[in-house]
Amino acid sequence: MSTATVPVTNVATVSGHTIVGVPGRFVIDARANHLVTDSRFGPGESIQAGELLLSALVSCAMANFEANALDQGLPVTGITVEAEHARGVEDPTRYDFTRVAITVRGIDQAAADALGERFVATCPIYNTIRRGGGIELGVVAA
């Protein structure tokens, strides 16, 4: 039996660090992009982790709908996506629900539904939230 590992491709990496003197405020780095975020216990001025999760979902939905409409030659004139979730009441380590509402302008309902089906079939962010996904944690004291 081979113990060779399967090569991993398309890996995205994001890192973050604290800001000395500002508890609950962090800088997140993705490639050459930098974003200031706050924890829910921090200053509360910047986007928070749960909002970043929803932002990823909204961004993926807009990109997916736009690309598929273009591929199919659909005359989409605009896309609006709203997402919301609520921290668990009984289990605050989870969200009780996540809701996504997508409005597509310029096409009929059948075409919009088809774009929605394609989104559900192909978006890794949507499907990870919907089905859950594996996760690993490593902690090192330095």
Secondary structure, DSSP 8 states (H G I E B T S, - for coil): ---------S---EEEEE-TT-TTEEEEEETTEEEEEE-TTS-S-SEEHHHHHHHHHHHHHHHHHHHHHHHTT----EEEEEEEEEE-SS-TTSEEEEEEEEEEESS-HHHHHHHHHHHHHH-HHHHHHHH-----------
